[in-house]
Amino acid sequence: LLLSILPGLVFIYFNGVMLYALMSKHYFRESPRYMLFAHLLYTDSLQLVASLTLYLFAAAKVRVIFSVCTAVTLLAIACVKISPLNLAVMSLERYVAIRFPLRHANIATTKRTMVAITVVWTVISFDSLTQCLLFVSHEKEVLPLSPVTCHKNSIFRLQTRSIVNVTFISIYFVMVGFIIIFTYVAVLITVKIASSEVENAHKAHRTLLLHFFQLCLCLLSLLFNMVEPESHWSVDTTASSHVQYILFLSLIIFPKFLSPFLYGLRDNTLRQVFKFYLT
């Protein structure tokens, strides 16, 4: 249990330091690029906290009040889905910066960045609200204050909910994948024809590749929810626990560590401030 929780706590600490570094400088707080990255860090940290909490409930076999379990589970699911949408907005911001450098300051403003973040949360809230309405309209047996074993399958048992969830996830990833590929191709064209902004275009090209890699990491996190060793594989309880432990570390914990660090520490300005506060 300690080996499962400790890496997550360490990663939350590093994310917290990086968030503090972003909030400490006026330049970071007013830059759309860093605002979106801070939002990504924030949602990734929220997901880590929610996932670790659910993992503790499951590992310790604690029975939790149904409404509390539902809230934590929905938060974890929502944060997984927010990350791809945030990556799409970050890709569009880099696209505008390279394709329209003279108009970037007017298009990618602080206000519009906040509106984009609000839209992302609104979309995800609609998703969560839809699942809650489905549950309330069909589930009559469980009381809000009744203790339950906190697991997604003990909360969302309806086949309709699974279909809605898969539909939303498919839409998210198709949409985000299209945006990232479109912006990547557009920046590639800019790299070939640009003369004065070649270096910036190359940096944006690498950034968009990183966004695509981050999207793959988000997809890996979603795969964890689709794997149930004890129900699909012919293994005993001990082997199932070991398999779930490995999947939890590799599909939930490590992607949320690699994603912000690969993106954040390659930025020279942010790296210097982060190292200062970390030490």
C-alpha positions, 0 to 999 in steps of 0.5 A: 500500500505504501509503495502505491501511495508514496509515488503519487504523493511525491508527484503531487508535491512536484506538481504543487511546486510547479504550480506555485512557480507558475503563480509566483510570476506575473508573466506566467499568470498573464500568459495564455500558454502558461495559464493553460499549462497551470490548468493542466497541472491543476486537473492532473493533481486533482485526478491524482488526489481522487485516484489515490483516495479511491485506491486507499478505499479499495485497498483498505476495503473501507465502506464509504458513504455512497454520496461521498464515493460518488463525488470522488469517483465523478471527480476522478473521471471528470479530470481524466476527460478534462486533460484531452480537452485542455491539450486541444486548447493548448494546441490551438494556442500554439497554432495561433502563435505560429500562423498569426504571430502579429495577431497572437496577442489580440487573439489569445488574450487572458480573458479568452483563455479563461473563457476557454477553460470555463467552456472545458469545465462546462462540457465536462460538467454536462457529461457528469450531470448526464451520468448523474441524471441517468443514475437518479432516474434508474437507481432506486435501491441505494440511499445517499447515506448508505455505506458501500464498497467504493468502486465504480462498478458498485455505483454505476451499474447501468449498461446505459451509463456505460454506453453514454460514457464510451460515447462521450470518450470517443467524441472527446478523443476524436475531436482532440486528435483531429485538432492536434493533427490539424495544428501539427500539419499547419505548423509543419507547413509553416516550418517549411515556408517560414523564414524569420520564425523558423526556430519558433516554428520548430519549437511549436512543432515539437510542442504539438508532438508532445501534446499528441504524446500527452493525449496517448497518456490520457488514453492510457489512463482511461484504459485502467477503467476498462481492465478488471483482472478479477472478472475477465482473467482466470487469476486468483485474488492475489495475482489480480491485486498485483496486476491492478497494482502494476496497472495503477502505477503505470496507467494512472500515476506515472502518466500524470507525472511524465505529462507535466514534467516533459512539457514544463521542464523543457521551457527554459524560463519555467525550469529556472523558476521551478528549480529555484523553488524546489531547492 
